[in-house]
Amino acid sequence: MIFYQNKRKKNGWIETLDGAGIEDVIDNVNNQFENPSLDQLFQAFLYYFENDAFLVFKK
């Protein structure tokens, strides 16, 4: 895939989001939950990566 080939590789990892994007995902989850779980944060990260949009959790 061209998408992955154009991403910077470092120590075998592929950069997917910059620091600000990751912070935005975390802020979004923190606004929805007082103490989000690691699973919720991971779900939100994957959703943002795949959809370029924030995940809104059902409560």
C-alpha distance matrix in Angstrom:
0.0 3.8 5.4 5.7 6.5 9.0 10.6 13.7 14.2 17.8 19.4 16.4 15.6 12.8 14.8 14.1 17.5 20.3 23.7 25.2 22.5 23.2 26.9 26.7 25.2 27.9 30.6 29.6 30.1 33.2 34.7 34.4 35.6 38.3 36.8 33.2 32.0 29.0 27.6 28.1 26.4 23.4 23.2 23.6 20.8 18.3 19.7 19.3 15.7 14.8 17.5 18.3 21.9 24.4 25.4 29.0 30.5 33.2 36.5
3.8 0.0 3.8 5.5 5.0 6.2 8.8 12.1 13.5 17.2 19.5 16.9 16.0 12.8 14.1 13.7 16.7 19.0 22.6 23.9 21.6 22.7 26.3 26.0 25.0 28.0 30.3 29.6 30.5 33.5 34.7 34.8 36.3 38.9 37.5 34.1 33.2 30.3 29.2 29.3 27.3 24.6 24.6 24.4 21.5 19.5 20.6 19.6 16.1 15.7 17.9 18.0 21.8 24.5 26.0 29.7 31.5 34.4 37.7
5.4 3.8 0.0 3.8 5.6 5.6 6.8 10.5 12.2 15.8 18.3 15.9 14.1 10.6 11.2 10.2 13.0 15.6 19.2 20.3 17.8 19.0 22.6 22.2 21.2 24.2 26.5 25.8 26.7 29.7 30.9 31.1 32.6 35.2 33.9 30.5 29.8 27.0 26.0 25.9 23.8 21.3 21.3 20.8 17.8 16.1 17.2 16.0 12.4 12.4 14.6 14.5 18.2 20.9 22.5 26.2 28.1 31.1 34.3
5.7 5.5 3.8 0.0 3.8 5.4 5.3 8.4 9.1 12.6 14.8 12.2 10.7 7.5 9.1 9.1 12.5 15.0 18.4 20.2 17.9 18.4 22.1 22.4 21.2 23.7 26.4 26.0 26.5 29.3 31.0 31.2 32.3 34.6 33.0 29.6 28.6 25.4 24.6 25.1 22.8 20.0 20.6 20.5 17.2 15.6 17.5 16.5 12.7 13.3 16.1 16.1 19.6 21.7 23.1 26.8 28.4 31.5 34.4
6.5 5.0 5.6 3.8 0.0 3.8 5.5 7.9 8.7 12.5 14.8 12.5 11.9 9.2 10.9 11.8 15.0 16.9 20.3 22.2 20.4 21.1 24.7 25.1 24.3 26.7 29.3 29.2 29.9 32.5 34.2 34.6 35.7 37.9 36.2 33.0 31.9 28.7 28.0 28.6 26.2 23.5 24.3 24.1 20.7 19.2 21.2 20.0 16.3 16.9 19.5 19.2 22.9 25.1 26.7 30.4 32.0 35.2 38.1
9.0 6.2 5.6 5.4 3.8 0.0 3.8 6.5 8.9 12.6 15.6 14.0 12.8 9.6 10.0 10.8 13.2 14.6 18.2 19.8 18.3 19.5 22.9 23.2 22.9 25.4 27.7 27.7 28.8 31.3 32.8 33.5 34.8 36.9 35.6 32.5 31.8 28.7 28.4 28.5 25.9 23.6 24.4 23.7 20.2 19.3 20.9 19.1 15.6 16.7 18.8 17.8 21.5 23.8 25.9 29.6 31.5 34.9 37.7
10.6 8.8 6.8 5.3 5.5 3.8 0.0 3.8 6.3 9.7 12.8 11.5 9.6 6.2 6.2 7.5 10.1 11.5 14.9 16.9 15.5 16.3 19.6 20.3 19.9 22.2 24.7 24.9 25.9 28.2 29.9 30.7 31.8 33.7 32.2 29.2 28.5 25.4 25.3 25.5 22.7 20.5 21.7 20.9 17.3 16.8 18.8 16.9 13.5 15.2 17.6 16.4 19.8 21.7 23.7 27.4 29.2 32.6 35.3
13.7 12.1 10.5 8.4 7.9 6.5 3.8 0.0 3.8 6.6 10.1 9.8 8.4 6.0 5.9 8.8 10.8 11.3 14.2 16.8 16.1 16.5 19.6 21.0 20.8 22.6 25.1 25.9 26.7 28.7 30.7 31.8 32.5 34.1 32.4 29.7 28.9 25.6 26.0 26.5 23.4 21.3 23.1 22.4 18.6 18.6 21.0 19.0 15.8 18.1 20.5 19.0 22.2 23.7 25.6 29.3 30.9 34.5 36.9
14.2 13.5 12.2 9.1 8.7 8.9 6.3 3.8 0.0 3.8 6.7 6.1 5.5 4.8 6.6 9.9 12.5 13.3 15.6 18.7 17.9 17.6 20.8 22.5 21.9 23.3 26.2 27.1 27.4 29.3 31.7 32.5 32.8 34.3 32.2 29.4 28.2 24.7 25.1 26.2 23.2 20.8 22.9 22.8 19.0 18.8 21.6 20.1 16.9 19.0 21.9 20.9 24.0 25.1 26.6 30.3 31.5 34.9 37.2
17.8 17.2 15.8 12.6 12.5 12.6 9.7 6.6 3.8 0.0 3.8 5.4 5.3 6.6 7.8 11.5 13.4 13.6 15.1 18.6 18.3 17.5 20.3 22.6 22.1 22.9 25.8 27.2 27.3 28.8 31.5 32.4 32.4 33.5 31.2 28.7 27.4 23.9 24.8 26.0 22.9 20.8 23.4 23.3 19.5 19.9 23.0 21.5 18.6 21.1 24.0 22.9 25.5 26.2 27.6 31.1 32.1 35.6 37.6
19.4 19.5 18.3 14.8 14.8 15.6 12.8 10.1 6.7 3.8 0.0 3.8 5.6 8.6 10.5 13.9 16.0 16.4 17.5 21.1 20.8 19.4 22.1 24.7 23.8 24.2 27.4 28.8 28.4 29.8 32.8 33.5 33.1 34.0 31.4 29.0 27.3 23.6 24.5 26.3 23.4 21.1 23.9 24.4 20.7 20.9 24.3 23.3 20.5 22.9 26.0 25.3 27.7 28.1 29.0 32.5 33.0 36.5 38.2
16.4 16.9 15.9 12.2 12.5 14.0 11.5 9.8 6.1 5.4 3.8 0.0 3.8 6.8 9.8 12.7 15.5 16.8 18.3 21.7 20.8 19.4 22.6 24.7 23.4 24.1 27.5 28.4 27.9 29.7 32.6 32.9 32.7 34.0 31.3 28.6 26.7 22.9 23.3 25.2 22.6 19.8 22.3 23.0 19.5 19.0 22.4 21.8 18.6 20.6 24.0 23.7 26.3 26.9 27.6 31.2 31.6 34.9 36.9
15.6 16.0 14.1 10.7 11.9 12.8 9.6 8.4 5.5 5.3 5.6 3.8 0.0 3.8 6.4 9.1 11.9 13.3 14.9 18.2 17.0 15.6 18.9 20.9 19.6 20.4 23.8 24.6 24.2 26.1 28.9 29.3 29.2 30.6 28.2 25.3 23.7 20.0 20.4 22.0 19.2 16.6 19.0 19.5 15.8 15.6 19.0 18.2 15.1 17.4 20.6 20.2 22.7 23.1 24.0 27.5 28.1 31.5 33.6
12.8 12.8 10.6 7.5 9.2 9.6 6.2 6.0 4.8 6.6 8.6 6.8 3.8 0.0 3.8 6.2 9.4 11.3 13.7 16.5 15.0 14.3 17.8 19.3 18.1 19.6 22.7 23.2 23.3 25.5 27.9 28.4 28.8 30.5 28.4 25.4 24.1 20.6 20.8 21.7 18.9 16.3 18.2 18.2 14.5 14.0 17.0 15.9 12.5 14.7 17.8 17.2 20.0 21.0 22.2 25.9 26.9 30.3 32.6
14.8 14.1 11.2 9.1 10.9 10.0 6.2 5.9 6.6 7.8 10.5 9.8 6.4 3.8 0.0 3.8 6.0 7.5 10.1 12.8 11.5 11.2 14.6 16.1 15.4 17.0 19.8 20.6 21.1 23.1 25.3 26.1 26.7 28.3 26.6 23.8 23.0 19.8 20.2 20.6 17.5 15.5 17.5 16.7 12.9 13.3 15.9 14.0 11.1 14.0 16.5 15.1 17.8 18.7 20.4 24.0 25.4 29.0 31.2
14.1 13.7 10.2 9.1 11.8 10.8 7.5 8.8 9.9 11.5 13.9 12.7 9.1 6.2 3.8 0.0 3.8 7.0 9.8 11.7 9.4 9.4 13.1 13.7 12.7 14.9 17.6 17.8 18.4 20.8 22.7 23.4 24.3 26.3 24.8 21.8 21.3 18.3 18.3 18.2 15.3 13.4 14.7 13.7 10.0 10.2 12.4 10.3 7.4 10.4 12.7 11.4 14.1 15.2 16.9 20.6 22.1 25.7 28.1
17.5 16.7 13.0 12.5 15.0 13.2 10.1 10.8 12.5 13.4 16.0 15.5 11.9 9.4 6.0 3.8 0.0 3.8 6.6 7.9 5.7 6.3 9.8 10.4 10.1 12.3 14.6 15.1 16.3 18.3 20.0 21.1 22.3 24.1 23.0 20.2 20.3 17.7 18.2 17.5 14.2 13.2 14.7 12.8 9.3 10.8 12.3 9.5 7.8 11.4 12.8 10.5 12.7 13.4 15.6 19.1 20.9 24.6 26.8
20.3 19.0 15.6 15.0 16.9 14.6 11.5 11.3 13.3 13.6 16.4 16.8 13.3 11.3 7.5 7.0 3.8 0.0 3.8 5.5 5.4 6.5 8.8 10.1 11.0 12.7 14.4 15.7 17.3 18.6 20.3 22.0 23.1 24.5 23.5 21.2 21.7 19.3 20.3 19.5 16.0 15.6 17.4 15.2 12.0 14.1 15.5 12.4 11.3 14.9 15.9 13.1 14.9 15.3 17.9 21.0 23.0 26.8 28.7
23.7 22.6 19.2 18.4 20.3 18.2 14.9 14.2 15.6 15.1 17.5 18.3 14.9 13.7 10.1 9.8 6.6 3.8 0.0 3.8 5.5 5.2 6.2 8.6 10.1 10.7 12.2 14.3 15.7 16.4 18.3 20.4 21.1 22.0 21.0 19.2 19.9 17.7 19.4 18.5 14.8 15.2 17.4 15.0 12.2 15.1 16.6 13.6 13.3 17.1 17.9 15.1 16.1 15.6 18.0 20.8 22.5 26.2 27.7
25.2 23.9 20.3 20.2 22.2 19.8 16.9 16.8 18.7 18.6 21.1 21.7 18.2 16.5 12.8 11.7 7.9 5.5 3.8 0.0 3.8 5.5 5.0 6.2 8.7 9.9 10.3 12.2 14.4 15.0 16.3 18.7 20.0 21.0 20.6 19.0 20.3 18.7 20.2 18.6 15.1 16.1 17.7 14.7 12.6 15.6 16.2 12.9 13.4 17.0 17.0 13.8 14.3 13.7 16.6 19.1 21.2 24.9 26.3
22.5 21.6 17.8 17.9 20.4 18.3 15.5 16.1 17.9 18.3 20.8 20.8 17.0 15.0 11.5 9.4 5.7 5.4 5.5 3.8 0.0 3.8 5.4 5.0 6.4 8.7 9.8 10.6 12.7 14.2 15.4 17.2 18.7 20.3 19.9 17.7 18.8 17.1 18.0 16.3 13.0 13.6 14.7 11.6 9.4 12.2 12.5 9.1 9.7 13.3 13.2 10.2 10.8 10.5 13.4 16.2 18.4 22.2 24.0
23.2 22.7 19.0 18.4 21.1 19.5 16.3 16.5 17.6 17.5 19.4 19.4 15.6 14.3 11.2 9.4 6.3 6.5 5.2 5.5 3.8 0.0 3.8 5.4 5.2 6.3 8.6 9.9 10.9 12.3 14.3 15.9 16.7 18.1 17.2 14.8 15.6 13.7 14.9 13.6 10.0 10.7 12.5 9.9 7.5 10.8 12.0 9.3 9.9 13.6 14.2 12.0 12.2 11.1 13.0 15.8 17.3 21.1 22.6
26.9 26.3 22.6 22.1 24.7 22.9 19.6 19.6 20.8 20.3 22.1 22.6 18.9 17.8 14.6 13.1 9.8 8.8 6.2 5.0 5.4 3.8 0.0 3.8 5.5 5.1 6.0 8.5 10.0 10.3 12.1 14.4 15.2 16.1 15.6 14.0 15.6 14.3 16.1 14.3 10.9 12.7 14.4 11.5 10.2 13.8 14.4 11.8 13.2 16.7 16.7 14.2 13.7 11.9 14.0 16.0 17.5 21.2 22.2
26.7 26.0 22.2 22.4 25.1 23.2 20.3 21.0 22.5 22.6 24.7 24.7 20.9 19.3 16.1 13.7 10.4 10.1 8.6 6.2 5.0 5.4 3.8 0.0 3.8 5.4 5.0 6.1 8.7 9.8 10.5 12.7 14.4 15.9 16.1 14.3 16.3 15.6 16.7 14.2 11.2 13.2 13.9 10.4 9.8 13.2 12.8 9.9 12.1 15.2 14.4 11.8 10.6 8.8 11.4 13.3 15.4 19.0 20.3
25.2 25.0 21.2 21.2 24.3 22.9 19.9 20.8 21.9 22.1 23.8 23.4 19.6 18.1 15.4 12.7 10.1 11.0 10.1 8.7 6.4 5.2 5.5 3.8 0.0 3.8 5.5 5.1 6.4 8.7 10.0 11.1 12.6 14.6 14.4 11.9 13.4 12.5 13.1 10.7 7.8 9.6 10.1 6.6 6.4 9.9 9.6 7.4 9.9 12.8 12.4 10.5 9.2 6.8 8.5 10.8 12.5 16.3 17.8
27.9 28.0 24.2 23.7 26.7 25.4 22.2 22.6 23.3 22.9 24.2 24.1 20.4 19.6 17.0 14.9 12.3 12.7 10.7 9.9 8.7 6.3 5.1 5.4 3.8 0.0 3.8 5.4 5.2 6.1 8.6 10.1 10.5 11.8 11.2 9.2 11.0 10.4 12.0 9.7 6.7 9.5 10.9 8.0 8.2 11.9 12.2 10.7 13.0 15.9 15.9 14.3 12.8 10.0 10.7 12.3 13.1 16.7 17.5
30.6 30.3 26.5 26.4 29.3 27.7 24.7 25.1 26.2 25.8 27.4 27.5 23.8 22.7 19.8 17.6 14.6 14.4 12.2 10.3 9.8 8.6 6.0 5.0 5.5 3.8 0.0 3.8 5.5 5.0 6.1 8.8 10.0 11.0 11.6 10.5 13.3 13.5 15.0 12.2 9.9 13.0 13.8 10.5 11.3 14.9 14.4 12.6 15.4 18.1 17.3 15.3 13.3 10.3 11.5 12.2 13.5 16.8 17.3
29.6 29.6 25.8 26.0 29.2 27.7 24.9 25.9 27.1 27.2 28.8 28.4 24.6 23.2 20.6 17.8 15.1 15.7 14.3 12.2 10.6 9.9 8.5 6.1 5.1 5.4 3.8 0.0 3.8 5.5 5.2 6.7 9.0 11.3 12.2 10.5 13.2 13.8 14.3 11.0 9.4 12.4 12.0 8.6 10.3 13.4 12.1 10.7 14.0 16.1 14.8 13.3 10.6 7.2 8.1 8.5 10.2 13.6 14.5
30.1 30.5 26.7 26.5 29.9 28.8 25.9 26.7 27.4 27.3 28.4 27.9 24.2 23.3 21.1 18.4 16.3 17.3 15.7 14.4 12.7 10.9 10.0 8.7 6.4 5.2 5.5 3.8 0.0 3.8 5.3 5.2 6.2 8.8 9.1 6.8 9.5 10.5 11.0 7.6 6.7 10.0 9.8 7.2 9.6 12.5 11.7 11.4 14.5 16.4 15.7 15.0 12.4 8.7 8.0 8.2 8.4 11.8 12.3
33.2 33.5 29.7 29.3 32.5 31.3 28.2 28.7 29.3 28.8 29.8 29.7 26.1 25.5 23.1 20.8 18.3 18.6 16.4 15.0 14.2 12.3 10.3 9.8 8.7 6.1 5.0 5.5 3.8 0.0 3.8 5.3 5.2 6.2 7.1 6.5 9.9 11.5 13.0 9.9 8.9 12.7 13.1 10.8 12.7 16.0 15.4 14.8 17.8 20.0 19.3 18.2 15.7 12.1 11.7 11.4 11.3 14.1 13.7
34.7 34.7 30.9 31.0 34.2 32.8 29.9 30.7 31.7 31.5 32.8 32.6 28.9 27.9 25.3 22.7 20.0 20.3 18.3 16.3 15.4 14.3 12.1 10.5 10.0 8.6 6.1 5.2 5.3 3.8 0.0 3.8 5.8 7.3 9.7 9.4 13.0 14.9 15.8 12.3 11.8 15.3 15.0 12.3 14.6 17.6 16.3 15.5 19.0 20.8 19.4 18.2 15.2 11.6 11.5 10.2 10.7 13.2 12.7
34.4 34.8 31.1 31.2 34.6 33.5 30.7 31.8 32.5 32.4 33.5 32.9 29.3 28.4 26.1 23.4 21.1 22.0 20.4 18.7 17.2 15.9 14.4 12.7 11.1 10.1 8.8 6.7 5.2 5.3 3.8 0.0 3.8 7.0 9.1 8.2 11.5 13.8 14.0 10.3 11.0 14.3 13.3 11.2 14.3 16.7 15.2 15.2 18.7 20.0 18.7 18.3 15.0 11.3 10.0 8.0 7.5 9.6 8.9
35.6 36.3 32.6 32.3 35.7 34.8 31.8 32.5 32.8 32.4 33.1 32.7 29.2 28.8 26.7 24.3 22.3 23.1 21.1 20.0 18.7 16.7 15.2 14.4 12.6 10.5 10.0 9.0 6.2 5.2 5.8 3.8 0.0 3.8 5.5 5.3 8.9 11.8 12.4 9.3 10.3 13.9 13.5 12.1 15.0 17.5 16.7 17.2 20.3 21.8 21.1 20.8 17.8 14.1 12.4 10.8 9.2 11.0 9.5
38.3 38.9 35.2 34.6 37.9 36.9 33.7 34.1 34.3 33.5 34.0 34.0 30.6 30.5 28.3 26.3 24.1 24.5 22.0 21.0 20.3 18.1 16.1 15.9 14.6 11.8 11.0 11.3 8.8 6.2 7.3 7.0 3.8 0.0 3.8 6.2 9.7 12.8 14.3 11.8 12.4 16.0 16.4 15.1 17.5 20.4 19.9 20.1 23.1 24.9 24.3 23.8 21.0 17.2 15.9 14.5 13.0 14.5 12.5
36.8 37.5 33.9 33.0 36.2 35.6 32.2 32.4 32.2 31.2 31.4 31.3 28.2 28.4 26.6 24.8 23.0 23.5 21.0 20.6 19.9 17.2 15.6 16.1 14.4 11.2 11.6 12.2 9.1 7.1 9.7 9.1 5.5 3.8 0.0 3.8 6.5 9.6 11.6 9.9 10.4 13.8 14.8 14.1 16.2 18.9 19.2 19.6 22.1 24.1 24.1 23.7 21.4 17.7 16.2 15.5 13.6 15.4 13.8
33.2 34.1 30.5 29.6 33.0 32.5 29.2 29.7 29.4 28.7 29.0 28.6 25.3 25.4 23.8 21.8 20.2 21.2 19.2 19.0 17.7 14.8 14.0 14.3 11.9 9.2 10.5 10.5 6.8 6.5 9.4 8.2 5.3 6.2 3.8 0.0 3.8 6.7 8.1 6.1 6.8 10.2 10.9 10.6 12.7 15.2 15.5 16.3 18.7 20.5 20.7 20.6 18.4 14.9 13.1 12.9 11.0 13.3 12.5
32.0 33.2 29.8 28.6 31.9 31.8 28.5 28.9 28.2 27.4 27.3 26.7 23.7 24.1 23.0 21.3 20.3 21.7 19.9 20.3 18.8 15.6 15.6 16.3 13.4 11.0 13.3 13.2 9.5 9.9 13.0 11.5 8.9 9.7 6.5 3.8 0.0 3.8 5.2 5.2 6.4 8.7 9.9 10.8 12.5 14.4 15.4 16.7 18.5 20.2 21.0 21.4 19.7 16.4 14.4 14.7 12.4 14.6 14.1
29.0 30.3 27.0 25.4 28.7 28.7 25.4 25.6 24.7 23.9 23.6 22.9 20.0 20.6 19.8 18.3 17.7 19.3 17.7 18.7 17.1 13.7 14.3 15.6 12.5 10.4 13.5 13.8 10.5 11.5 14.9 13.8 11.8 12.8 9.6 6.7 3.8 0.0 3.8 5.5 5.1 6.1 8.6 9.9 10.5 12.3 14.1 15.3 16.4 18.3 19.8 20.1 19.0 16.2 14.5 15.8 14.0 16.7 16.9
27.6 29.2 26.0 24.6 28.0 28.4 25.3 26.0 25.1 24.8 24.5 23.3 20.4 20.8 20.2 18.3 18.2 20.3 19.4 20.2 18.0 14.9 16.1 16.7 13.1 12.0 15.0 14.3 11.0 13.0 15.8 14.0 12.4 14.3 11.6 8.1 5.2 3.8 0.0 3.8 5.4 5.1 6.1 8.5 9.8 10.5 12.1 14.1 15.3 16.4 17.9 18.9 17.8 15.2 12.9 14.2 12.2 14.5 15.2
28.1 29.3 25.9 25.1 28.6 28.5 25.5 26.5 26.2 26.0 26.3 25.2 22.0 21.7 20.6 18.2 17.5 19.5 18.5 18.6 16.3 13.6 14.3 14.2 10.7 9.7 12.2 11.0 7.6 9.9 12.3 10.3 9.3 11.8 9.9 6.1 5.2 5.5 3.8 0.0 3.8 5.4 5.1 6.1 8.6 10.0 10.5 12.2 14.2 15.4 16.1 16.8 15.1 12.2 9.7 10.7 8.7 11.5 12.3
26.4 27.3 23.8 22.8 26.2 25.9 22.7 23.4 23.2 22.9 23.4 22.6 19.2 18.9 17.5 15.3 14.2 16.0 14.8 15.1 13.0 10.0 10.9 11.2 7.8 6.7 9.9 9.4 6.7 8.9 11.8 11.0 10.3 12.4 10.4 6.8 6.4 5.1 5.4 3.8 0.0 3.8 5.5 5.1 6.2 8.7 9.9 10.6 12.3 14.3 15.2 15.2 14.0 11.2 9.9 11.6 10.8 14.2 15.1
23.4 24.6 21.3 20.0 23.5 23.6 20.5 21.3 20.8 20.8 21.1 19.8 16.6 16.3 15.5 13.4 13.2 15.6 15.2 16.1 13.6 10.7 12.7 13.2 9.6 9.5 13.0 12.4 10.0 12.7 15.3 14.3 13.9 16.0 13.8 10.2 8.7 6.1 5.1 5.4 3.8 0.0 3.8 5.4 5.0 6.2 8.5 9.9 10.5 12.3 14.0 14.6 14.1 12.1 10.8 13.3 12.5 15.7 17.2
23.2 24.6 21.3 20.6 24.3 24.4 21.7 23.1 22.9 23.4 23.9 22.3 19.0 18.2 17.5 14.7 14.7 17.4 17.4 17.7 14.7 12.5 14.4 13.9 10.1 10.9 13.8 12.0 9.8 13.1 15.0 13.3 13.5 16.4 14.8 10.9 9.9 8.6 6.1 5.1 5.5 3.8 0.0 3.8 5.5 5.2 6.1 8.6 9.9 10.6 11.9 13.2 12.2 10.3 8.1 10.5 9.7 12.7 14.8
23.6 24.4 20.8 20.5 24.1 23.7 20.9 22.4 22.8 23.3 24.4 23.0 19.5 18.2 16.7 13.7 12.8 15.2 15.0 14.7 11.6 9.9 11.5 10.4 6.6 8.0 10.5 8.6 7.2 10.8 12.3 11.2 12.1 15.1 14.1 10.6 10.8 9.9 8.5 6.1 5.1 5.4 3.8 0.0 3.8 5.5 5.1 6.1 8.6 10.0 10.3 10.7 9.3 6.9 5.5 8.4 8.8 12.4 14.5
20.8 21.5 17.8 17.2 20.7 20.2 17.3 18.6 19.0 19.5 20.7 19.5 15.8 14.5 12.9 10.0 9.3 12.0 12.2 12.6 9.4 7.5 10.2 9.8 6.4 8.2 11.3 10.3 9.6 12.7 14.6 14.3 15.0 17.5 16.2 12.7 12.5 10.5 9.8 8.6 6.2 5.0 5.5 3.8 0.0 3.8 5.5 5.2 6.1 8.6 10.0 9.8 9.7 8.4 8.4 11.8 12.5 16.1 18.3
18.3 19.5 16.1 15.6 19.2 19.3 16.8 18.6 18.8 19.9 20.9 19.0 15.6 14.0 13.3 10.2 10.8 14.1 15.1 15.6 12.2 10.8 13.8 13.2 9.9 11.9 14.9 13.4 12.5 16.0 17.6 16.7 17.5 20.4 18.9 15.2 14.4 12.3 10.5 10.0 8.7 6.2 5.2 5.5 3.8 0.0 3.8 5.4 5.1 6.1 8.4 9.6 10.1 9.8 9.2 12.7 13.3 16.5 19.1
19.7 20.6 17.2 17.5 21.2 20.9 18.8 21.0 21.6 23.0 24.3 22.4 19.0 17.0 15.9 12.4 12.3 15.5 16.6 16.2 12.5 12.0 14.4 12.8 9.6 12.2 14.4 12.1 11.7 15.4 16.3 15.2 16.7 19.9 19.2 15.5 15.4 14.1 12.1 10.5 9.9 8.5 6.1 5.1 5.5 3.8 0.0 3.8 5.5 5.2 5.8 7.5 7.1 7.0 6.1 9.7 11.0 14.0 17.1
19.3 19.6 16.0 16.5 20.0 19.1 16.9 19.0 20.1 21.5 23.3 21.8 18.2 15.9 14.0 10.3 9.5 12.4 13.6 12.9 9.1 9.3 11.8 9.9 7.4 10.7 12.6 10.7 11.4 14.8 15.5 15.2 17.2 20.1 19.6 16.3 16.7 15.3 14.1 12.2 10.6 9.9 8.6 6.1 5.2 5.4 3.8 0.0 3.8 5.5 5.3 4.8 5.0 5.4 6.8 10.6 12.7 16.1 18.9
15.7 16.1 12.4 12.7 16.3 15.6 13.5 15.8 16.9 18.6 20.5 18.6 15.1 12.5 11.1 7.4 7.8 11.3 13.3 13.4 9.7 9.9 13.2 12.1 9.9 13.0 15.4 14.0 14.5 17.8 19.0 18.7 20.3 23.1 22.1 18.7 18.5 16.4 15.3 14.2 12.3 10.5 9.9 8.6 6.1 5.1 5.5 3.8 0.0 3.8 5.8 5.7 7.9 9.2 10.4 14.2 15.9 19.3 22.1
14.8 15.7 12.4 13.3 16.9 16.7 15.2 18.1 19.0 21.1 22.9 20.6 17.4 14.7 14.0 10.4 11.4 14.9 17.1 17.0 13.3 13.6 16.7 15.2 12.8 15.9 18.1 16.1 16.4 20.0 20.8 20.0 21.8 24.9 24.1 20.5 20.2 18.3 16.4 15.4 14.3 12.3 10.6 10.0 8.6 6.1 5.2 5.5 3.8 0.0 3.8 6.1 8.2 10.2 10.6 14.2 15.9 18.7 22.0
17.5 17.9 14.6 16.1 19.5 18.8 17.6 20.5 21.9 24.0 26.0 24.0 20.6 17.8 16.5 12.7 12.8 15.9 17.9 17.0 13.2 14.2 16.7 14.4 12.4 15.9 17.3 14.8 15.7 19.3 19.4 18.7 21.1 24.3 24.1 20.7 21.0 19.8 17.9 16.1 15.2 14.0 11.9 10.3 10.0 8.4 5.8 5.3 5.8 3.8 0.0 3.8 5.2 8.0 9.0 12.2 14.6 17.3 20.7
18.3 18.0 14.5 16.1 19.2 17.8 16.4 19.0 20.9 22.9 25.3 23.7 20.2 17.2 15.1 11.4 10.5 13.1 15.1 13.8 10.2 12.0 14.2 11.8 10.5 14.3 15.3 13.3 15.0 18.2 18.2 18.3 20.8 23.8 23.7 20.6 21.4 20.1 18.9 16.8 15.2 14.6 13.2 10.7 9.8 9.6 7.5 4.8 5.7 6.1 3.8 0.0 3.8 7.1 9.6 12.8 15.7 18.7 21.8
21.9 21.8 18.2 19.6 22.9 21.5 19.8 22.2 24.0 25.5 27.7 26.3 22.7 20.0 17.8 14.1 12.7 14.9 16.1 14.3 10.8 12.2 13.7 10.6 9.2 12.8 13.3 10.6 12.4 15.7 15.2 15.0 17.8 21.0 21.4 18.4 19.7 19.0 17.8 15.1 14.0 14.1 12.2 9.3 9.7 10.1 7.1 5.0 7.9 8.2 5.2 3.8 0.0 3.8 6.6 9.3 12.5 15.5 18.5
24.4 24.5 20.9 21.7 25.1 23.8 21.7 23.7 25.1 26.2 28.1 26.9 23.1 21.0 18.7 15.2 13.4 15.3 15.6 13.7 10.5 11.1 11.9 8.8 6.8 10.0 10.3 7.2 8.7 12.1 11.6 11.3 14.1 17.2 17.7 14.9 16.4 16.2 15.2 12.2 11.2 12.1 10.3 6.9 8.4 9.8 7.0 5.4 9.2 10.2 8.0 7.1 3.8 0.0 3.8 6.4 9.5 12.8 15.4
25.4 26.0 22.5 23.1 26.7 25.9 23.7 25.6 26.6 27.6 29.0 27.6 24.0 22.2 20.4 16.9 15.6 17.9 18.0 16.6 13.4 13.0 14.0 11.4 8.5 10.7 11.5 8.1 8.0 11.7 11.5 10.0 12.4 15.9 16.2 13.1 14.4 14.5 12.9 9.7 9.9 10.8 8.1 5.5 8.4 9.2 6.1 6.8 10.4 10.6 9.0 9.6 6.6 3.8 0.0 3.8 6.1 9.5 12.3
29.0 29.7 26.2 26.8 30.4 29.6 27.4 29.3 30.3 31.1 32.5 31.2 27.5 25.9 24.0 20.6 19.1 21.0 20.8 19.1 16.2 15.8 16.0 13.3 10.8 12.3 12.2 8.5 8.2 11.4 10.2 8.0 10.8 14.5 15.5 12.9 14.7 15.8 14.2 10.7 11.6 13.3 10.5 8.4 11.8 12.7 9.7 10.6 14.2 14.2 12.2 12.8 9.3 6.4 3.8 0.0 3.8 6.6 9.2
30.5 31.5 28.1 28.4 32.0 31.5 29.2 30.9 31.5 32.1 33.0 31.6 28.1 26.9 25.4 22.1 20.9 23.0 22.5 21.2 18.4 17.3 17.5 15.4 12.5 13.1 13.5 10.2 8.4 11.3 10.7 7.5 9.2 13.0 13.6 11.0 12.4 14.0 12.2 8.7 10.8 12.5 9.7 8.8 12.5 13.3 11.0 12.7 15.9 15.9 14.6 15.7 12.5 9.5 6.1 3.8 0.0 3.8 6.2
33.2 34.4 31.1 31.5 35.2 34.9 32.6 34.5 34.9 35.6 36.5 34.9 31.5 30.3 29.0 25.7 24.6 26.8 26.2 24.9 22.2 21.1 21.2 19.0 16.3 16.7 16.8 13.6 11.8 14.1 13.2 9.6 11.0 14.5 15.4 13.3 14.6 16.7 14.5 11.5 14.2 15.7 12.7 12.4 16.1 16.5 14.0 16.1 19.3 18.7 17.3 18.7 15.5 12.8 9.5 6.6 3.8 0.0 3.8
36.5 37.7 34.3 34.4 38.1 37.7 35.3 36.9 37.2 37.6 38.2 36.9 33.6 32.6 31.2 28.1 26.8 28.7 27.7 26.3 24.0 22.6 22.2 20.3 17.8 17.5 17.3 14.5 12.3 13.7 12.7 8.9 9.5 12.5 13.8 12.5 14.1 16.9 15.2 12.3 15.1 17.2 14.8 14.5 18.3 19.1 17.1 18.9 22.1 22.0 20.7 21.8 18.5 15.4 12.3 9.2 6.2 3.8 0.0
